[in-house]
Amino acid sequence: MAALFGARVRRLRTAAGLTQAELGRRTHVVSTRITQIERASGAKPTLELARALDAVLGADHLLVDLWPYVYREAFPDWSRKFMAHAERAVTIQQYAAHVVPGLLQTEDYARAVLGLDALLDSDERLEERVTARMGRQERLRLPDRPELWAILDEAVLRRPIGGSVVMREQLERLLDAAEQRHITVQVLPFDQGGHPAMGGSLTVLTLPDGSEMAYTEGSDYGQLIEETTEVDRYRVIYDRLRAAALPPLMSLDMIRSVMEGNHRGAKVPSRSERRRLAQEQLQQSGRGRLRGGGRRLPRPRPRP
């Protein structure tokens, strides 16, 4: 992608009749920096430089739209591979232990979360990360958008990342997202106790050919799992989390309760009631899962 970005810059610069030195002056960088970009050598272009190049060359956001893919090349191979698969997935099922999943974050919440990285070295790098994360959310607005199922640990709701205002807006975002037919949100309450996915997040992707892969992530690690036997094991873990979590409507009640600061008023069913609801949910899984409000999801794709 860096080579593609550089080729586009060179073509646009040539069409504009500019030398590398002239383009460098107009974008406030030395000419050798333009040479590096066009040859895809040296440091990747920053978001600020991509915007400047786009404006000077009249690229109509082409370079800005390409930039997240160039930025992604700085990630480890397994991380880039996971993001590439996620962009093709027809179903994304996530369990989040600590923070709201990136696909459902508001910009301010994302900035607060990403700003916690002790290795972050500048505000510019932070804004680049926020832009890249917000860009990945565009997939949820496309015609071929995936089905998204997010299970949030109760801790995700209770921890006011970014402060009360940012957190309230984030909880409102979750409620709005859950109104969309392709998004389901559940909450796993504290009193459910321990479970195999504690300590990190878990994502299970279903690809267009029906194959699946899993991805686990902690604060400083990530692992992509593609071997069928291992993926099946994580699939079982996720299904059990889904059965243990509050049903969608009750989950939304709990989010509203936390948002209003009325923690004790959350509509949390008893263990016996949750057990009954979980059994009903598992029975429905074979013939089309029920969404909150009585809507049905399409039949799950057959597994290989």
N, C-alpha and C positions, 0 to 999 in steps of 0.2 A: 504494500500500500504506500510506503514511503516513495518507492520508485514511480508509482502511478501519480502520486501527488507532485513529485518533481517534474514529471513529463508534462503534466497539465500546466504547471507554472511556466516551464520553458516555452510551451506552445502559445500560451496567452501573452507572455512577454514578447515573443517574436512577432505575434500578430499586432501588438501594440507599438512595435517599432522601438522598443526600449533595450538598452544594453543592461548587463547585469549590474554595472555600477550605477546607472540611472535608476533602476528599480530599487537598488539598495538605498540610495539617497531618499527616495520617496517613501520608503517603508522604515527608514531610520535604522538600517543595519548596514554593515560593511558588505562590499561586493562579494567577498569570499563566502559570506553566509548564504547568499543567493546561489552561488556555485555549489555549495554543499547540499542545499535543498534540491536543486535540479539533478544532482548526481546521486541523491539519496545516501549521502555520506555524512558523517559527523552527527551532531545532536539533532533530534527530531524538531521540527518547527513547533513553536509554542502556539497556543490558541490565539494570543494577541497578534503574533506575526501572521498567522493564517488569515485573520480578519483584515489586517492591513494589506496583505497581498490581494485578497479578494476585492477590497475596495479600489485599490489602485489599478488593478487589471480588469475591473468591471466583470468579474466572474459570476455575478448573480448568485452568490452563496455556494457555488460549486466547491470552492476550496474549503470553506467552513464546513460544508457537509461531509467532505472527505476526511477532515482532520480527526474525528474520533477514531477512525479506522487506523490512521497513522499512529495516533496516541496509543492504541491498543497493542501495538507491536512491542511496546516496552514491558508488557506483562510476560510472566513465565509461559512456556509452551502450553502447559496443562490449563492455565487460566484462559488463554486465547482460544484454545480448543473448546472449552466449555462455553464461552460466549458465542462462538460460531455455531455450536449445536443449539444453543438456546434461541438463536435467531431463526432457526428452522423448525423448532419444536411445535407440535400441534397441541400439546398439553404440557404445562409447567406446574408441578406440585411442589410446594415449598413448606418447610417448617423453619420458623425463625425463633431462636432462643433468646436473643438479646435486643435486636433492633428490627424495625419494620423492614421487610424486603425492599431492595432497591427499586423494583418495578412499581412499588406503591408509595414511595417516599415523595413528600413535597420537596421543593427546592431548598427551603430553609432548613428542614430537618436533615436533608442529605448533606448540606453544608456543615451542620453541627456534628453529624456523625463522622464525616470524612475529616473534619478539622481536629478530631481526637487523635489522629495518627501522629505519634511522637516523632516520626521520621520526616514529616512534611516540612519542607524547607522554605516555602514562600506562599504568600496569598495567591500569587499567580498560579502556582501548581494546584492549590486548593480549587480555584475556579475552573481549572481544566478538568479536574476530576468530577466536579459537580456537573459541568456541561456534558461530559461523556455519560454520566449516569442518567441525566435527564433525557439525553438522546436515545438511550436504550428503551425508554418508556414509549417512544413513538410506535413501537411494534404493537402495542395494545390498542392503537387507534386505527390500524390498517385493516382492510377487508379480510386478510388471511390471518388475523390475530389469533393467538392461541387461547385455549381454555386455561385460566389461572386459578389454582386452588392454594390459598395461603392459610396455614395454621400458625397462629401467633401464641407464644407462651405468654401467660398473664404478665410476666415481668416486662414484656415489650410495651404493654399499656401503662404500667405503673411508673416506669422510669422516665422522668420529664427531660428528655434530651433536648437541649437548646432552650430550655425555660418553658414556663407555662403557656405562653402565647404560641410559640412554635409547636409545642406538643398538642395543644388544642386543635390547631389547624391540621396537624397530622392525623389526629383521630377523626376529624371531619372528613378528611380525604379518604380514610378507610371506609367510612359509612357511605360516602358517595360512590366509591369504587364498587362496593358490594351490591349497589343497585343495578349494576350492569350484568347482563345475562351471562357473560363469559367469565365473570369473576366471583369466586366464593371465598368468604373469610370466616374462619373459625378461631375460637380462643381456647387454649388448653389451660384450665385453671390450676392454681397452686395446689389445691387439695387433691389433685390427681396423683401427686407423689412423683417418684422417680420413674424414669423411662430410658430406653437405650440411646435416644438421641440427645440426651442432656449434654451440655457443654459446647454445642456448636449448631450450625444450621445444616439442613439437609434438603437437597433438591432432587427430584426425580423427573427426568425429561422423557417424553414420548415423541419420537421422530415420525416423519411422514410415512415411513415404511413399516411402522408398528414396533420398531425396536426401541429399547429403553436404555438409559444410562443414568447413573446417580452421581451426585457431587456433594461432598461434605466440606465444611469450611469452619475454621475457628478464627481467633483474632489474628493469628500470624501463620496460618497454613491453609492449604486447600488440597483436595484430592479428587480427581476424576476417576470414577469406577465404570468400566465398560465390560468387564467379564460377566457373562450372563448369570452365573451362580451367585456372584457377589451382588449384582444388581437386584436379583430376586430377593436376597436377604434384606436389602434396604427398602425394597417395595413393601415387604411384610411389615417392617418397622413403621413405614409411613402410614400404611392402612390401619395399624393399631393406634397410632397417634390420632388419626382422623376419627376413629371410633370412640376414643377416650375424650376428645374435645367436645365442647358445647356445640349443639346443633347451630346452624347458621343464624336463625332468628334470635336465639338466646345469646349467641356471641355478639350480635349487634346491640342487644339490650345492655350487655356488659360494657361494651365500648362507649355507649351513650352515658352510662352511669359513671364511668371513670372520667369522661369528658366533662361532666357536670360536677365532678368532685364528690359525688354521693357514693362512695365506695361500698358502704354497707347495703345500699339499695340495689345492688346488681342482682339481676334475676338469674341466680345460679341454682340449678336444680339439685336435688339430693343425689347421692351416689346411686340409689336404687332406680331413680328416675332416669339418670344418665345411662345406666346399664340397659334399661328397657329401650331408650332412644337409640343407643348404639346397636342393639340387636336389630331394630327396625332398619337402621341405616345400612347395615351389612346385608340384610335380606334384600333391600332395594338395589344394592350395587350390581346385581346380576341382570337387572332388567331396566336400568336407567336410573341414575341417582336423582333424588328430589332436592331441589334447591329451596332456600327460604322463600316463602310465599307460594309454594306449590308448583313452581316451574320445574320442568324436567330437563336434565342435561341429555345430550345425545348419547346413544349407546357407546360404551368404551370400545376403543379399537381392539381387535383381537391381538393377543400377544403371540409372538413367534414361539 
